[in-house]
Amino acid sequence: MAAHERNTLPQDFVAHSTAMVDVLRGVDRYARARTPLVLVGASGTGKTTLAELIHAMSGRSGAFSAHTAREFDRELERSQIFGHERGAFTGAADRHVGVLEEAAEGTLLLDDVHHLRRSTQTLFLRALDRWVFRRLGGSRDLPVRCRVIVGFTEGLDTLVKRKGLLAELRFRLGYSLIRVPPLAERREDIPGLADHFLRGCPATTDATGPTRLALGVVSVLQAADWPGNVRQLAMVIREAYLRAQGSPVLRVDHLADLVAWPVQFARRGGARMNRQAIELALDATRGNADAAATLLHTTRSTVYRYRPAVRARSVVPPVSDSPARTRESDTRARAAGFDAGLELPAALISQAVTSPAVPRGSLSDSPPQDGESDATAAAQA
């Protein structure tokens, strides 16, 4: 039976979009291999979460550990990765075990390897080539027992051209590779991700807040820009949760000023751009003029001037967008076409929330003509 039918993905891993189905196929291909694996994705896309999933599906007996080259002291990075013997250098009073040895039979995720000194990269290349390494000051080789996953925020060829990554290391690493897409390429996953982050808020904030997302919230989140990717979405949900304490439902007004709107409204901007901004905001908020005005940092009356027809729709109270309930079919949903063929413990179950269709309301009244500014429109109103 296929993995998407068994619900074998962990709770914190949401993958329903086409882009993430491709990622899961890569996970299926590489999870049980011992060879090094490269994850390429912008900051905040979830490389660490994906590496944890790969470790969970690998069957390895050891633990998962994650480090970034940026955290190492540049003068001590070789010791921090490979370890050192007592007396290896001034101040080395005791033997030290590096992260490569510490990972033992588990999985080591090492991010941003291109920030290491080139001499350290050379030693790292030797470890991956020969599966052995030496502690600084040591006289014998020690085996590399862990699975190594390396993360980058940019393509390997780009890093080589910038003289950050050794070409030899690029060719050693660059073929077993999974690209982790930005959130903009997996908007279908936003409802499930938002629901997951909301359910985690009580534990991460130690506060009591809403337990459900309003339908308008799901639409707004899917329409917004996410330069910080999944990490940014998690922080927006957390802040909105804190603002919504006392309410059973997280509404648009709780996060309107937290999201980056793709089309900006400017009081002295062109009519066409402002019309697009208001239309997008009205669509995302299901015709709620108050919520649209909050999203665009403008007034309700300005929304009316551009879209007078919204008056008829705005008689519905601002919180009229009903809470998004998780349907049984949503809980069982899994992207078609992915067959992992690998089983995880039964406790690891995926849940998701499916975003409802957002109808585009009737926008029949004429807006200001192209080229006419908001100020001109106000004078004529």
C-alpha positions as CSV (number, residue, x, y, z in Angstrom):
1,M,0.0,0.0,0.0
2,A,1.3,3.5,-0.9
3,A,2.6,5.8,1.7
4,H,-0.1,8.4,0.9
5,E,-2.7,5.8,1.6
6,R,-1.1,4.7,4.9
7,N,-0.7,8.3,6.2
8,T,3.0,7.6,7.1
9,L,4.3,11.1,7.0
10,P,5.0,12.9,10.3
11,Q,2.6,15.4,11.7
12,D,4.8,18.4,11.0
13,F,5.4,17.6,7.4
14,V,2.7,18.8,5.0
15,A,3.0,17.8,1.4
16,H,0.0,18.1,-1.0
17,S,1.4,20.4,-3.7
18,T,2.9,19.1,-6.9
19,A,6.2,20.7,-5.9
20,M,6.3,18.7,-2.7
21,V,5.3,15.5,-4.3
22,D,8.5,15.8,-6.4
23,V,10.4,16.3,-3.1
24,L,8.9,13.2,-1.6
25,R,9.9,11.2,-4.6
26,G,13.5,12.3,-3.9
27,V,13.1,11.3,-0.3
28,D,11.9,7.9,-1.4
29,R,14.9,7.6,-3.7
30,Y,17.6,8.6,-1.2
31,A,16.2,7.9,2.3
32,R,17.8,4.5,2.9
33,A,21.1,5.2,1.1
34,R,24.3,5.8,3.0
35,T,25.7,8.2,0.5
36,P,25.8,12.0,1.2
37,L,22.8,14.0,0.2
38,V,22.4,17.6,-0.8
39,L,19.4,19.8,0.0
40,V,19.1,23.1,-1.8
41,G,16.5,25.6,-0.8
42,A,16.2,29.2,0.4
43,S,16.3,30.1,4.0
44,G,13.1,29.1,5.8
45,T,12.0,26.5,3.3
46,G,12.2,23.6,5.8
47,K,15.5,21.9,4.9
48,T,15.9,20.8,8.6
49,T,12.4,19.3,8.7
50,L,13.0,17.5,5.5
51,A,16.3,16.1,6.8
52,E,14.5,14.9,9.9
53,L,12.0,13.1,7.7
54,I,14.8,11.5,5.7
55,H,16.4,10.3,8.9
56,A,13.1,8.9,10.2
57,M,12.6,7.0,7.0
58,S,16.2,5.8,6.8
59,G,16.0,3.2,9.6
60,R,19.3,4.4,11.1
61,S,19.7,3.5,14.8
62,G,21.3,6.8,15.9
63,A,19.9,10.2,16.5
64,F,19.4,13.2,14.2
65,S,21.6,16.2,14.7
66,A,21.8,19.5,12.8
67,H,24.5,22.2,12.6
68,T,25.4,25.1,10.4
69,A,28.9,26.1,9.4
70,R,28.0,29.6,10.5
71,E,27.9,28.6,14.1
72,F,31.5,27.4,14.2
73,D,34.3,29.6,15.4
74,R,36.4,30.2,12.2
75,E,39.6,29.5,14.1
76,L,38.2,26.3,15.7
77,E,36.0,24.9,13.0
78,R,38.2,22.0,12.2
79,S,38.1,20.9,15.9
80,Q,34.4,21.5,16.1
81,I,33.7,19.2,13.1
82,F,36.4,16.6,13.4
83,G,37.4,16.9,17.1
84,H,40.9,17.1,18.6
85,E,43.2,15.2,20.9
86,R,44.6,16.5,24.1
87,G,47.5,18.9,23.5
88,A,46.6,19.3,19.8
89,F,46.9,23.1,20.2
90,T,47.3,25.6,22.9
91,G,44.4,25.4,25.2
92,A,43.4,21.8,24.2
93,A,43.5,20.4,27.7
94,D,41.2,17.5,27.0
95,R,40.1,15.3,24.1
96,H,37.2,16.8,22.2
97,V,34.7,14.9,20.0
98,G,33.5,16.7,16.9
99,V,30.1,16.7,15.4
100,L,31.0,14.2,12.7
101,E,32.0,11.6,15.4
102,E,29.3,12.7,17.8
103,A,26.6,11.8,15.2
104,A,27.7,8.2,15.5
105,E,25.1,5.9,13.7
106,G,22.6,8.7,13.2
107,T,22.2,11.5,10.6
108,L,24.2,14.7,10.5
109,L,22.8,17.7,8.7
110,L,25.5,20.3,8.1
111,D,24.3,23.6,6.6
112,D,26.2,26.2,4.6
113,V,29.4,24.2,4.1
114,H,30.6,26.9,1.7
115,H,31.2,29.2,4.7
116,L,34.0,26.8,5.9
117,R,37.6,27.6,5.1
118,R,38.8,25.9,2.0
119,S,41.3,23.8,4.0
120,T,38.4,22.6,6.2
121,Q,36.4,21.8,3.1
122,T,39.3,19.7,1.8
123,L,39.3,17.6,5.0
124,F,35.5,17.3,4.8
125,L,35.9,16.1,1.2
126,R,38.4,13.5,2.3
127,A,36.0,12.3,5.0
128,L,33.2,11.8,2.4
129,D,35.5,10.2,-0.1
130,R,37.2,7.7,2.2
131,W,34.6,7.4,5.0
132,V,37.4,8.2,7.5
133,F,38.7,11.3,9.4
134,R,41.2,12.2,12.0
135,R,40.9,14.3,15.1
136,L,43.3,17.2,15.2
137,G,46.5,16.0,16.7
138,G,45.4,12.4,16.1
139,S,47.6,9.6,14.6
140,R,44.9,7.2,13.4
141,D,41.9,7.3,11.1
142,L,38.4,7.0,12.6
143,P,35.4,5.7,10.6
144,V,32.6,8.0,9.5
145,R,29.6,6.1,10.8
146,C,26.8,8.7,10.3
147,R,24.8,9.6,7.2
148,V,25.8,13.1,6.0
149,I,23.2,15.6,4.6
150,V,24.5,18.9,3.4
151,G,22.3,22.0,3.0
152,F,22.8,25.0,0.8
153,T,20.6,28.1,0.1
154,E,22.0,28.5,-3.5
155,G,22.9,26.2,-6.4
156,L,26.3,24.5,-6.1
157,D,27.6,25.8,-9.4
158,T,26.8,29.4,-8.3
159,L,28.7,28.8,-5.0
160,V,31.7,27.4,-6.9
161,K,31.8,30.5,-9.2
162,R,31.8,32.7,-6.2
163,K,34.8,30.9,-4.8
164,G,32.8,29.8,-1.8
165,L,32.6,26.1,-2.5
166,L,35.5,23.9,-3.6
167,A,34.8,22.5,-7.1
168,E,36.1,19.1,-6.0
169,L,33.5,19.1,-3.2
170,R,30.8,20.2,-5.5
171,F,31.4,17.2,-7.8
172,R,31.6,14.9,-4.8
173,L,28.2,16.2,-3.5
174,G,26.3,17.5,-6.4
175,Y,24.4,14.5,-7.9
176,S,22.3,13.1,-5.1
177,L,20.3,16.3,-4.6
178,I,16.8,17.4,-3.6
179,R,15.6,20.9,-4.3
180,V,13.3,22.3,-1.6
181,P,10.8,24.7,-3.1
182,P,10.0,28.2,-1.7
183,L,6.5,28.6,-0.2
184,A,5.4,30.6,-3.2
185,E,5.7,27.3,-5.3
186,R,3.6,25.3,-2.8
187,R,0.6,27.5,-1.9
188,E,-1.6,24.5,-1.8
189,D,0.2,23.4,1.4
190,I,-0.4,26.7,3.2
191,P,-3.8,25.7,4.7
192,G,-2.3,22.5,6.2
193,L,0.9,24.3,7.4
194,A,-1.1,27.1,9.0
195,D,-3.3,24.6,10.8
196,H,-0.3,22.7,12.0
197,F,1.4,25.8,13.3
198,L,-1.8,26.9,15.0
199,R,-2.2,23.6,16.8
200,G,1.4,24.0,18.0
201,C,0.9,27.4,19.5
202,P,-0.3,26.4,23.0
203,A,3.0,24.5,23.5
204,T,5.3,27.1,21.9
205,T,3.6,30.2,23.6
206,D,2.3,28.7,26.9
207,A,-0.9,30.7,26.2
208,T,-4.5,29.9,25.4
209,G,-5.8,31.2,22.1
210,P,-7.9,30.3,19.1
211,T,-8.2,26.7,17.9
212,R,-9.5,27.3,14.4
213,L,-8.8,29.5,11.4
214,A,-11.5,31.6,9.7
215,L,-12.0,30.8,6.1
216,G,-10.9,34.3,5.2
217,V,-7.6,33.8,6.9
218,V,-6.8,30.8,4.7
219,S,-7.5,32.8,1.6
220,V,-5.4,35.7,2.8
221,L,-2.4,33.5,3.7
222,Q,-2.5,31.8,0.3
223,A,-2.6,35.2,-1.6
224,A,0.2,36.8,0.5
225,D,3.9,37.0,-0.3
226,W,6.2,34.9,1.8
227,P,9.9,35.9,1.3
228,G,10.7,34.2,4.6
229,N,9.0,31.0,3.4
230,V,7.6,28.4,5.9
231,R,9.5,29.9,8.8
232,Q,7.8,33.3,8.3
233,L,4.4,31.7,8.0
234,A,5.0,29.9,11.4
235,M,5.9,33.2,13.1
236,V,2.9,35.1,11.6
237,I,0.6,32.4,12.9
238,R,2.2,32.5,16.3
239,E,1.9,36.3,16.6
240,A,-1.7,36.3,15.4
241,Y,-2.5,33.5,17.9
242,L,-1.2,35.8,20.7
243,R,-3.2,38.7,19.4
244,A,-6.4,36.6,19.2
245,Q,-6.3,35.4,22.9
246,G,-9.9,35.2,24.1
247,S,-11.3,34.4,20.6
248,P,-12.1,30.9,19.5
249,V,-11.3,31.7,15.9
250,L,-8.2,33.4,14.4
251,R,-9.6,36.1,12.1
252,V,-8.1,38.2,9.3
253,D,-7.9,41.3,11.6
254,H,-5.6,39.4,13.9
255,L,-2.9,39.1,11.2
256,A,-3.7,41.7,8.5
257,D,-0.7,43.9,9.3
258,L,1.6,40.9,9.6
259,V,1.5,39.6,6.0
260,A,3.2,41.0,3.0
261,W,0.6,41.8,0.4
262,P,1.7,41.2,-3.2
263,V,0.0,44.4,-4.6
264,Q,0.4,47.6,-2.6
265,F,-2.2,50.3,-2.3
266,A,-0.9,53.9,-2.5
267,R,-3.1,56.9,-1.9
268,R,-1.4,58.8,-4.7
269,G,-0.8,55.7,-6.8
270,G,-2.3,54.9,-10.2
271,A,-5.9,53.8,-10.4
272,R,-5.1,50.6,-12.1
273,M,-2.7,49.4,-9.5
274,N,-5.0,50.4,-6.6
275,R,-7.9,48.7,-8.3
276,Q,-5.9,45.5,-8.5
277,A,-4.9,45.8,-4.9
278,I,-8.4,46.3,-3.7
279,E,-9.8,43.5,-5.9
280,L,-7.2,41.0,-4.7
281,A,-7.9,42.0,-1.0
282,L,-11.7,41.7,-1.5
283,D,-11.3,38.3,-3.1
284,A,-9.0,37.1,-0.3
285,T,-11.3,38.4,2.4
286,R,-14.5,37.0,0.7
287,G,-15.8,40.5,0.1
288,N,-15.2,41.8,3.6
289,A,-14.5,45.6,3.1
290,D,-13.3,46.1,6.7
291,A,-10.7,43.2,6.4
292,A,-9.7,44.3,2.9
293,A,-9.0,47.9,4.2
294,T,-6.9,46.5,7.1
295,L,-4.9,44.4,4.7
296,L,-4.2,47.4,2.5
297,H,-3.6,49.9,5.4
298,T,-6.3,52.1,4.0
299,T,-9.9,53.1,5.1
300,R,-13.2,51.3,4.5
301,S,-14.5,54.4,2.6
302,T,-11.6,54.2,0.2
303,V,-12.5,50.6,-0.6
304,Y,-16.0,51.7,-1.2
305,R,-14.9,54.4,-3.6
306,Y,-13.1,51.8,-5.8
307,R,-15.7,49.1,-5.4
308,P,-19.0,50.6,-4.3
309,A,-20.7,47.2,-4.9
310,V,-18.9,46.0,-1.7
311,R,-21.5,47.9,0.3
312,A,-24.1,45.3,-0.4
313,R,-21.7,42.5,0.7
314,S,-20.4,44.3,3.8
315,V,-23.6,44.0,5.7
316,V,-22.3,40.7,6.9
317,P,-20.4,41.2,10.2
318,P,-16.6,41.3,9.9
319,V,-16.3,37.9,11.6
320,S,-18.7,36.3,9.2
321,D,-16.1,34.2,7.5
322,S,-16.9,30.9,9.1
323,P,-14.2,28.9,11.0
324,A,-12.4,26.5,8.7
325,R,-13.2,23.0,10.0
326,T,-11.1,20.0,9.3
327,R,-13.1,17.5,7.3
328,E,-12.4,13.8,7.6
329,S,-11.6,13.7,3.9
330,D,-9.0,16.4,4.5
331,T,-7.4,14.5,7.3
332,R,-7.0,11.5,5.0
333,A,-5.9,13.5,2.0
334,R,-2.6,12.7,0.5
335,A,-1.1,13.9,-2.8
336,A,-1.7,11.5,-5.7
337,G,1.2,10.0,-7.5
338,F,3.6,9.5,-4.6
339,D,4.5,6.0,-3.5
340,A,7.2,6.1,-0.9
341,G,7.2,2.4,-0.3
342,L,8.8,3.0,3.2
343,E,7.0,2.8,6.5
344,L,7.3,4.9,9.6
345,P,6.0,4.2,13.1
346,A,2.2,4.3,13.2
347,A,2.3,7.3,15.6
348,L,3.5,9.5,12.7
349,I,0.3,10.6,11.1
350,S,-0.2,13.6,8.7
351,Q,-3.0,16.0,9.0
352,A,-4.0,18.8,6.7
353,V,-6.7,21.4,6.1
354,T,-8.0,22.0,2.6
355,S,-8.5,25.5,1.6
356,P,-12.1,26.3,0.4
357,A,-12.6,27.9,-3.0
358,V,-12.8,31.7,-2.8
359,P,-15.6,33.0,-5.0
360,R,-14.9,36.3,-6.8
361,G,-17.8,38.6,-5.9
362,S,-19.7,40.7,-8.4
363,L,-17.7,43.8,-9.0
364,S,-19.9,45.7,-11.4
365,D,-19.6,49.3,-10.4
366,S,-17.0,51.3,-12.4
367,P,-13.7,52.2,-10.6
368,P,-11.6,55.2,-11.4
369,Q,-10.3,55.1,-14.9
370,D,-6.7,54.2,-15.7
371,G,-4.4,57.0,-15.0
372,E,-6.7,58.7,-12.5
373,S,-5.2,58.9,-9.0
374,D,-6.9,58.0,-5.8
375,A,-7.0,61.7,-4.9
376,T,-8.9,62.5,-8.1
377,A,-11.3,59.7,-7.4
378,A,-11.9,61.1,-3.9
379,A,-12.6,64.6,-5.3
380,Q,-15.2,63.2,-7.7
381,A,-16.9,60.9,-5.1
